[in-house]
């Protein structure tokens, strides 16, 4: 079933490289606040969206407890279109977890970035966010990963750690 147009899109923030900041003194990456609101403003987004931060963690720290929080919020979301920002290292595992739950009648698209948005033009975050917003509006119900301008079904994708790109399997 294809989603109906003009419905609200629920956006859940979980952290990941997407929202990391760089400490120029220590050279470390850290979390402060999500960049999504400024990204939507900069992109002149006119869609009806609701942004909610669930957590701000590196995806290597996401385990079953964090996935339960994500699934719980997806289940109770009134919107049937959900976009989740997520770290790329465990994105596929979270997509698999969501697909194996009782979440039905929703389109869920998970996206992220290989380079923090705070790094400016070298980040793929802005492009991935825009692509994911288009995909969440047009794909039928199901769980997807959107990276590098492409979307993938949750069970047919992997992160190629040699190239840094997501690919179909």
N, C-alpha and C positions, 0 to 999 in steps of 0.2 A: 504494500500500500504506500502510495506517495503522500507526503505531508501536504496539508492544506496551506496555501500561501497566506502571508500576513500574520502568522502566529508568532508569539514571542519566542526568542531563543534564550535558553538558560545557559550561562557560561559559568563553569566551575574552574577555579584556579587551584592548582595543587603545588605550584612551584616549578622546579626544574630549571635548566639553563636559561630558559625563556625569561625568567624574572630575576636572574642573578645580577648583582652589582659588582663592580671591581674596586677593591681598595688599592689605590695607587701607592700607598706607603708600604703595606704588608705584602702586596701582590696576590692577595687572596680574593676569592669570589665569596659573596655572602648575599643573604636575602634582606630586603628592606620592605618594600611594598610592591604590589603588582604594577606592571606597566600597561596593563590592558586598557584602562580607562583613557589614558593619554593616547594609546595606539588607535583606539576607536575614534577618538576626537581628531587625531591627525589624519586618519583615513577617511574622515568625513562620513562616517557610518550613520545611516539614517534608519537602521533596523531597530525594531523593538527588542532590546536585549536587557537582561538582568545579570549582572556580574556578582558572583559570590566567591569569596576566598574560603576554601575548605582547609587548606594547609599551605605552608611554604617550605617544602622540603626537596632535597635532591632525590631524584627517583631511585637512586641506589639505597635510600633509606625507606622506601615504600615497601611495606610488607602487607600481610593479610589484614591487620587492623586498619591501616590506612585505606586499603581497597574496600573494606567494609564501609568505611565512612563515605567513600566516593559512591559506592553502590546504593547505600541508604539515601543519599541526597538525590541520586538519579531516579530512584523509585518514587520518592515523594515530590519530585518536581512536577509542577502543573504543565509545564511545556513538554511537548513531544519531540522537540529538537534541542539537543544538548551538545555543547562544545566544551571539551575539557582540555585545559593546557596542562602539560605533563612533561617531566623529564624524559629524554629519549632512551635512556638505558633500560628502563623497565616499562616503557609505554606498551609494548606488545603484551607483556604479562598482565597488565591492568586491563587491556582490551579483552584478553582471554577470560579473565576473572569475570568481567561484566557480562560477557556473552554466555557464561555458564550459570548466571543467576536467573532469577525469574523476571527480569526486566524485559518487557515486550512492548510493542506499539510505540517505540521511540527510536529516533535516529540519534545515535551518539557518535560524535566524531572527536577523536583524541589527536591533538597536535602538540608540537613543541618546537624547539630550536636547537641547533648545534652550537650556535654562537649567541651569547646574551644580547638581547635587544639594546641594552645600555651601551654596547660597543658601536652603535650607529650603523652606518651603511654596510659594514661587513657582516651584520646579522641577517640570518635567514628568517628570523621571527616574524617580521612584518609580512613577508610573502606567505609564510606558512599559515599565519592567522587569517589573512584574506582568502586564501584557498580553502581553508577549513570552513570559513563562514559561508562560502558558496556551496561547498559540498553538503553541509548540514541542512541547507535549504532545499536541496534537490535530490539527495539520495533517498531511497526507500528505507523503511524501518530496518534497523540493524546496527551493528557495532563496527566502526571503521577507524583506521589510522590514516591521517592526512599529513604527508610530508613531501617536500620537494615538488610541489605542484600536482601531486598525484594522490589518489585515495586508494586504500587497500582494504579488503575484507579482513577482519580480525584474525582469521586463521590462515591467511595467505600472505603474510608479510614478515619480514625480519629486517633488523638493522645490520647492514654490512659494516662491520667494525673496521675493515680495511679501507673502504672508500668514504665512509661517513654518510652514505645515502641509504634510504630505505628501499627495499626491493621486494618484488613479488616472489613467493616460493610456490 
